[in-house]
Amino acid sequence: MLRTIKPRNARSKRALEAREPKEVEDARTAIFVRGTHAGEVVQNAMKELMALKRPHAISFSKKNDVRPFEDVSSLEFWAQKNDASMFVVGQSNKKRPNGLVITRTFDGRVLDMCELGVDGFVSMTAFKTPKSTPGHKPMMHFASELFDTHPRYVQLKSLLMDLFNGEVVESVCVAGLEHVISVTVGPSLGTGAGQDDPKQLPKVHVRTYTVKLEPSGTRVPRVALTEMGPCLDLSLRRWQEADPEMWKAAMRRPKLKKQDVEKGLGKRKKNVEVDEMGDVRGRVHVAKQDLDKLQTRKMKGLKSGVDGESEDEEEQRRKRTRR
């Protein structure tokens, strides 16, 4: 465990404040760790994934004796030292060749992890097509019902979203959408297939495409996709679920400010809603009114009298008549 450091100057104080929890977290930093035995396929796959993750990626090029499913002390130490929350560990052995372990941490501790086997790999260099600009936020596409129903694929989807998701933005520039990461799986499982048997789970196919906007004659441009690589065919292996208490703490949201609650972002207020345009609309309920007792504006032209006379003129005429 790292000892608590008291800041000595303003620079170190700002560095420590940058690591504190925030309402809107920064982009996750991922560390790519090379194991003691990592084959050429695993190393090339990690380089390609790190190229998609840049600039929020750190590479450990030296060999490290780390086994995530047996001892997580090294990962937790690196997470606190480098302020990183994601790990991609490459390891290859006779029993599990060409393995990638994606690990996610929370508050400096390992939250969950999933091991993938690289069954097929095609590098970016094999595609003579334009590449996306490093640092741009990708679009993610998951094409299978298993990503919403099967627990193994739900976890994998969550890990990939956290791995490639960049900073939280309020608006999106269409010209900045340069590439798409498409993740698909095979057909759905049969009724007799087990949920935890890796041999019965369909493979996961990861493809990356560049986006080109072409004129279509309308305001909405025509979108053309060109494959740029890398291409990965992955198989699910071991996995570790998150602790329920730690998962509950990780999913906890901070209390919103009063202005955000009034805008309808927090706890829903009665008869107040936000429409599709972001405008706050309220509904006021009024009791039934008696229109007979409604007080209206008094006008001389509307008052009753004889032959169009007003009440004052009628009263004066009556006084003259009595005399």
C-alpha positions as CSV (number, residue, x, y, z in Angstrom):
1,M,0.0,0.0,0.0
2,L,1.1,3.5,-0.8
3,R,1.6,5.9,2.1
4,T,-0.4,9.1,2.3
5,I,1.6,12.0,1.0
6,K,1.1,15.5,2.3
7,P,1.6,18.1,-0.5
8,R,4.5,20.4,0.1
9,N,3.7,22.9,-2.6
10,A,0.9,24.0,-4.9
11,R,2.0,21.8,-7.8
12,S,1.9,18.6,-5.8
13,K,-1.4,19.7,-4.2
14,R,-3.0,20.1,-7.7
15,A,-1.6,16.7,-8.7
16,L,-3.3,15.0,-5.7
17,E,-6.5,16.9,-6.3
18,A,-6.6,15.6,-9.9
19,R,-6.6,12.0,-8.5
20,E,-9.5,12.6,-6.2
21,P,-13.0,11.3,-7.1
22,K,-15.0,13.6,-9.3
23,E,-18.7,13.9,-10.3
24,V,-17.7,13.5,-13.9
25,E,-14.6,11.3,-14.2
26,D,-11.8,11.8,-16.7
27,A,-11.0,9.3,-19.4
28,R,-9.8,6.0,-18.0
29,T,-6.1,5.3,-18.3
30,A,-5.2,1.7,-19.4
31,I,-1.9,0.0,-18.7
32,F,-0.8,-2.7,-21.2
33,V,1.3,-5.3,-19.3
34,R,3.4,-7.9,-21.0
35,G,3.6,-11.2,-19.1
36,T,6.6,-13.5,-18.7
37,H,5.6,-15.5,-21.8
38,A,3.8,-13.5,-24.5
39,G,3.8,-14.7,-28.0
40,E,4.1,-12.6,-31.2
41,V,0.4,-12.6,-31.7
42,V,-0.4,-11.3,-28.2
43,Q,2.2,-8.6,-28.4
44,N,1.0,-7.3,-31.8
45,A,-2.6,-7.4,-30.6
46,M,-1.7,-5.3,-27.6
47,K,0.1,-2.8,-29.7
48,E,-2.9,-2.4,-32.0
49,L,-5.3,-2.0,-29.1
50,M,-3.0,0.5,-27.5
51,A,-3.0,2.5,-30.7
52,L,-6.8,2.7,-30.5
53,K,-6.6,3.7,-26.8
54,R,-4.0,6.5,-27.1
55,P,-3.2,9.0,-25.6
56,H,-4.7,7.4,-22.4
57,A,-2.5,4.3,-22.6
58,I,0.7,3.2,-20.8
59,S,2.9,0.4,-22.0
60,F,4.9,-1.9,-19.8
61,S,7.3,-3.4,-22.4
62,K,9.4,-5.4,-19.9
63,K,8.4,-8.9,-18.8
64,N,6.4,-9.0,-15.6
65,D,5.6,-12.0,-13.6
66,V,1.9,-11.3,-13.0
67,R,-1.1,-13.6,-12.7
68,P,-4.3,-11.6,-12.3
69,F,-6.5,-14.5,-11.3
70,E,-4.1,-15.6,-8.6
71,D,-2.5,-12.4,-7.2
72,V,-3.8,-8.9,-7.8
73,S,-1.4,-7.1,-5.5
74,S,0.8,-5.9,-8.4
75,L,-2.1,-4.6,-10.4
76,E,-3.5,-2.7,-7.4
77,F,0.0,-1.2,-6.8
78,W,0.3,0.0,-10.4
79,A,-3.2,1.3,-10.4
80,Q,-2.5,3.6,-7.4
81,K,1.0,4.6,-8.6
82,N,-0.1,5.5,-12.2
83,D,-3.7,6.6,-11.5
84,A,-5.0,3.9,-13.9
85,S,-8.2,2.0,-13.7
86,M,-7.9,-0.5,-16.6
87,F,-5.3,-3.2,-17.4
88,V,-4.7,-5.4,-20.4
89,V,-2.4,-8.2,-19.5
90,G,-0.9,-10.4,-22.3
91,Q,0.1,-13.9,-21.4
92,S,0.6,-17.1,-23.4
93,N,1.3,-20.6,-22.2
94,K,0.7,-24.2,-23.3
95,K,-2.6,-24.5,-21.5
96,R,-4.0,-21.1,-22.5
97,P,-2.2,-19.8,-25.6
98,N,-2.5,-16.2,-26.8
99,G,-4.4,-14.9,-23.8
100,L,-5.6,-11.3,-23.0
101,V,-6.9,-10.5,-19.5
102,I,-8.9,-7.2,-19.3
103,T,-9.1,-6.0,-15.7
104,R,-11.0,-3.1,-14.2
105,T,-10.3,-1.5,-10.9
106,F,-12.3,0.7,-8.5
107,D,-10.8,2.8,-5.7
108,G,-7.4,1.2,-6.2
109,R,-8.8,-2.4,-5.9
110,V,-9.6,-4.9,-8.6
111,L,-13.3,-4.9,-9.4
112,D,-13.7,-7.6,-12.1
113,M,-11.8,-9.2,-15.0
114,C,-12.3,-11.3,-18.1
115,E,-9.8,-13.5,-20.0
116,L,-10.0,-13.7,-23.8
117,G,-8.2,-16.0,-26.2
118,V,-6.9,-14.5,-29.4
119,D,-7.9,-17.1,-32.1
120,G,-7.4,-14.8,-35.1
121,F,-5.6,-11.5,-35.6
122,V,-5.1,-9.2,-38.6
123,S,-2.9,-6.1,-38.1
124,M,-3.6,-2.6,-39.4
125,T,-0.7,-2.8,-41.8
126,A,-2.6,-5.5,-43.8
127,F,-5.2,-2.9,-44.8
128,K,-3.9,-0.2,-47.2
129,T,-6.6,2.3,-46.1
130,P,-6.7,5.6,-44.3
131,K,-6.4,5.4,-40.5
132,S,-8.2,7.4,-37.8
133,T,-6.5,10.2,-35.9
134,P,-5.2,9.1,-32.5
135,G,-7.1,10.5,-29.5
136,H,-10.5,10.7,-31.2
137,K,-13.4,9.1,-29.4
138,P,-14.7,6.0,-31.2
139,M,-18.2,4.9,-31.8
140,M,-19.1,1.5,-30.4
141,H,-21.4,-1.0,-32.0
142,F,-22.5,-4.2,-30.4
143,A,-24.6,-6.4,-32.7
144,S,-26.0,-9.3,-30.7
145,E,-28.8,-9.9,-28.3
146,L,-26.3,-11.7,-26.0
147,F,-24.8,-8.4,-25.0
148,D,-28.1,-7.6,-23.2
149,T,-29.1,-11.1,-21.9
150,H,-26.0,-13.3,-21.2
151,P,-24.0,-12.4,-18.1
152,R,-20.6,-13.2,-19.7
153,Y,-21.3,-11.0,-22.7
154,V,-22.9,-8.2,-20.6
155,Q,-19.6,-8.0,-18.6
156,L,-17.5,-8.0,-21.8
157,K,-19.6,-5.2,-23.2
158,S,-19.1,-3.2,-20.1
159,L,-15.4,-3.8,-20.1
160,L,-14.9,-2.8,-23.7
161,M,-17.1,0.3,-23.2
162,D,-14.9,1.4,-20.3
163,L,-11.7,0.6,-22.2
164,F,-12.4,2.6,-25.3
165,N,-14.7,5.2,-24.0
166,G,-13.0,8.6,-23.8
167,E,-13.9,11.8,-22.0
168,V,-17.5,12.7,-21.3
169,V,-18.6,15.3,-23.8
170,E,-21.8,17.5,-23.9
171,S,-21.9,17.8,-27.7
172,V,-20.5,15.9,-30.6
173,C,-18.9,17.3,-33.8
174,V,-19.8,15.2,-36.8
175,A,-16.4,15.7,-38.4
176,G,-14.8,14.2,-35.3
177,L,-16.5,10.8,-35.7
178,E,-13.7,9.1,-37.6
179,H,-13.9,5.4,-36.7
180,V,-16.3,2.7,-35.5
181,I,-15.4,-0.3,-33.3
182,S,-17.9,-3.1,-34.2
183,V,-18.3,-6.1,-31.9
184,T,-20.4,-9.1,-33.0
185,V,-20.8,-12.7,-31.9
186,G,-22.1,-15.8,-33.4
187,P,-25.6,-17.2,-33.3
188,S,-27.5,-17.5,-30.0
189,L,-26.9,-20.3,-27.6
190,G,-29.1,-23.4,-27.6
191,T,-31.4,-24.3,-24.7
192,G,-29.0,-27.0,-23.5
193,A,-25.8,-24.9,-23.5
194,G,-24.3,-23.9,-20.2
195,Q,-23.6,-20.3,-19.4
196,D,-20.2,-20.8,-17.9
197,D,-18.7,-23.4,-20.3
198,P,-16.2,-21.6,-22.6
199,K,-16.4,-24.3,-25.2
200,Q,-20.1,-23.7,-25.8
201,L,-19.9,-19.9,-26.0
202,P,-19.8,-18.3,-29.5
203,K,-16.7,-16.3,-30.4
204,V,-16.5,-12.6,-30.4
205,H,-15.4,-10.7,-33.5
206,V,-14.0,-7.2,-33.2
207,R,-13.7,-5.1,-36.4
208,T,-12.6,-1.5,-36.8
209,Y,-13.8,0.8,-39.6
210,T,-13.1,4.4,-40.6
211,V,-16.0,6.7,-41.3
212,K,-16.2,8.8,-44.5
213,L,-19.0,11.3,-44.9
214,E,-20.1,11.6,-48.6
215,P,-22.6,14.1,-50.1
216,S,-26.1,12.7,-50.5
217,G,-28.1,15.7,-51.8
218,T,-29.7,16.3,-48.4
219,R,-28.7,17.8,-45.1
220,V,-27.8,14.3,-43.8
221,P,-24.6,13.0,-45.4
222,R,-24.1,9.5,-46.6
223,V,-21.9,7.4,-44.4
224,A,-19.4,5.0,-45.9
225,L,-17.4,2.5,-43.8
226,T,-13.9,1.3,-44.8
227,E,-12.2,-1.4,-42.8
228,M,-8.9,-0.2,-41.3
229,G,-8.0,-2.9,-38.7
230,P,-7.2,-4.4,-36.4
231,C,-9.4,-7.5,-36.7
232,L,-9.7,-9.8,-33.7
233,D,-11.4,-13.1,-33.2
234,L,-11.8,-13.7,-29.5
235,S,-13.0,-16.6,-27.4
236,L,-14.2,-16.3,-23.8
237,R,-12.2,-18.1,-21.1
238,R,-12.0,-17.4,-17.4
239,W,-13.8,-14.6,-15.7
240,Q,-14.2,-13.0,-12.3
241,E,-17.4,-11.2,-11.2
242,A,-17.4,-8.1,-9.1
243,D,-18.1,-8.2,-5.4
244,P,-21.7,-7.1,-4.8
245,E,-20.8,-4.5,-2.2
246,M,-18.0,-3.1,-4.3
247,W,-20.2,-3.0,-7.4
248,K,-22.9,-1.2,-5.5
249,A,-20.3,1.4,-4.4
250,A,-18.9,1.8,-7.9
251,M,-22.4,2.4,-9.4
252,R,-23.3,5.0,-6.7
253,R,-24.0,8.4,-8.2
254,P,-23.2,11.7,-6.4
255,K,-25.9,13.9,-5.2
256,L,-26.9,16.5,-7.7
257,K,-26.9,20.2,-7.2
258,K,-30.1,22.2,-6.6
259,Q,-30.0,23.7,-10.1
260,D,-29.7,20.2,-11.7
261,V,-32.6,18.9,-9.7
262,E,-34.7,21.8,-10.8
263,K,-33.8,21.0,-14.4
264,G,-35.2,17.5,-13.9
265,L,-31.8,15.8,-13.9
266,G,-32.1,14.3,-10.4
267,K,-35.0,13.1,-8.4
268,R,-38.2,13.6,-10.4
269,K,-40.4,16.4,-9.1
270,K,-44.1,16.1,-9.3
271,N,-45.8,17.6,-12.4
272,V,-42.4,18.8,-13.7
273,E,-40.7,17.2,-16.7
274,V,-38.1,17.9,-19.3
275,D,-39.1,17.6,-23.0
276,E,-37.0,16.4,-25.9
277,M,-35.6,19.9,-26.5
278,G,-34.4,20.2,-22.9
279,D,-37.0,22.7,-21.8
280,V,-38.6,22.3,-18.4
281,R,-42.3,22.1,-18.5
282,G,-44.7,22.1,-15.5
283,R,-48.4,21.4,-15.0
284,V,-50.5,23.4,-12.6
285,H,-53.8,21.9,-11.3
286,V,-56.5,24.4,-10.4
287,A,-59.8,23.6,-8.6
288,K,-63.1,24.0,-10.4
289,Q,-64.1,27.7,-10.4
290,D,-67.6,29.2,-10.0
291,L,-67.9,31.6,-13.0
292,D,-71.0,33.3,-11.5
293,K,-68.9,34.8,-8.8
294,L,-66.1,35.7,-11.1
295,Q,-65.0,39.4,-10.6
296,T,-64.7,41.1,-14.0
297,R,-63.7,44.6,-15.0
298,K,-66.4,47.2,-14.5
299,M,-67.2,49.3,-17.6
300,K,-69.9,52.0,-17.9
301,G,-70.8,50.8,-21.3
302,L,-71.8,47.4,-20.0
303,K,-74.0,48.6,-17.0
304,S,-77.7,48.3,-17.3
305,G,-79.9,51.4,-17.6
306,V,-83.1,52.9,-19.1
307,D,-82.7,53.6,-22.9
308,G,-79.0,53.2,-22.6
309,E,-78.6,55.4,-19.6
310,S,-76.0,54.7,-16.9
311,E,-76.9,54.0,-13.3
312,D,-75.7,57.6,-12.2
313,E,-77.9,59.3,-14.8
314,E,-80.9,57.1,-13.9
315,E,-80.4,57.9,-10.2
316,Q,-80.3,61.7,-10.9
317,R,-83.5,61.4,-13.0
318,R,-85.3,59.7,-10.2
319,K,-84.3,62.4,-7.7
320,R,-85.6,65.1,-10.1
321,T,-88.9,63.2,-10.5
322,R,-89.4,63.1,-6.7
323,R,-89.1,66.9,-6.4
